[in-house]
């Protein structure tokens, strides 16, 4: 046990307990488990992009933890409905992406 200058043993023990509680609170409030490997990952700044990449290589949304490759491939409707990035699928209308994609498929370009 390290020597504790200017503290009684009780003060030192209380201080250590407080440090441990502060660390646990920080981890609980600022980290999330990677959906793939379950290791805790921290977002450096709440204002940053919600696209996260874990050390294991898995890419996911910080808000809803859904797979980011699927979101990129399929669209924002692949976020969980509770996620602020979730968007309903738009019905094909002239000029939107889905209408253009449907047209490409009809002519064999997609």
C-alpha positions in Angstrom: 0.0 0.0 0.0 1.4 3.4 -0.9 2.3 5.8 1.9 -0.3 8.6 2.5 1.3 11.8 3.6 -0.9 14.3 5.5 -3.8 11.9 5.6 -5.1 9.5 8.2 -5.7 6.0 7.0 -9.4 6.6 7.0 -9.0 9.8 4.9 -6.8 7.9 2.5 -9.3 5.1 2.2 -12.2 7.6 1.7 -10.2 9.4 -1.0 -9.5 6.1 -2.9 -13.2 5.2 -2.7 -14.1 8.6 -4.1 -11.6 8.2 -7.0 -12.9 4.8 -7.8 -16.5 6.1 -7.8 -15.6 9.1 -10.1 -13.9 6.7 -12.5 -16.9 4.4 -12.6 -19.3 7.3 -13.1 -17.1 8.6 -16.0 -17.0 5.2 -17.7 -20.8 4.8 -17.3 -21.5 8.2 -18.7 -18.9 8.5 -21.5 -18.3 5.0 -22.9 -20.3 2.3 -24.6 -19.4 -1.3 -25.4 -18.6 -2.2 -29.0 -21.5 -4.2 -30.3 -19.1 -6.8 -31.8 -16.2 -7.3 -29.3 -17.9 -5.7 -26.2 -14.7 -3.7 -25.3 -15.6 -0.2 -24.0 -15.1 2.6 -26.5 -15.0 6.4 -25.7 -16.2 9.2 -27.9 -13.6 11.9 -27.6 -16.1 14.8 -28.1 -19.8 14.8 -28.0 -19.9 17.2 -30.9 -18.0 14.8 -33.2 -19.5 12.5 -35.8 -21.4 9.5 -34.4 -19.7 7.1 -36.8 -17.4 5.1 -34.5 -14.6 2.6 -35.4 -13.6 0.2 -32.6 -10.0 -1.2 -32.3 -11.5 -4.5 -33.5 -12.4 -2.8 -36.8 -16.2 -2.8 -36.3 -17.9 0.4 -37.5 -21.1 1.5 -35.7 -23.4 4.4 -34.9 -22.6 5.9 -31.4 -26.3 6.7 -30.8 -27.9 3.4 -31.6 -24.9 1.0 -31.9 -26.2 -0.3 -35.3 -23.8 -1.5 -37.9 -22.5 1.5 -39.9 -21.7 -0.5 -43.1 -25.3 -1.6 -43.3 -26.4 2.0 -42.7 -24.1 3.3 -45.5 -25.3 0.6 -47.9 -29.0 0.6 -47.1 -29.7 4.1 -45.7 -30.6 5.9 -42.5 -33.7 3.7 -42.0 -31.2 1.1 -40.7 -30.6 3.2 -37.6 -32.8 2.2 -34.7 -36.1 4.2 -34.7 -35.1 5.8 -31.4 -31.8 7.1 -33.0 -31.7 10.8 -33.9 -30.2 9.8 -37.3 -33.1 7.5 -38.2 -35.1 8.4 -41.3 -38.1 6.7 -42.8 -37.7 5.3 -46.3 -39.0 7.9 -48.8 -41.4 6.5 -51.3 -39.8 6.9 -54.8 -40.5 10.3 -56.2 -39.1 11.9 -59.3 -35.7 13.3 -58.6 -34.9 11.5 -55.3 -32.1 8.9 -55.0 -34.4 5.9 -54.8 -36.3 6.9 -57.9 -33.0 7.3 -59.8 -31.8 3.9 -58.5 -35.1 2.2 -59.5 -34.7 3.7 -63.0 -31.1 2.5 -63.3 -32.3 -1.0 -62.4 -34.9 -0.9 -65.0 -32.4 -0.1 -67.7 -29.8 -2.5 -66.3 -27.2 0.0 -65.0 -27.4 -0.9 -61.4 
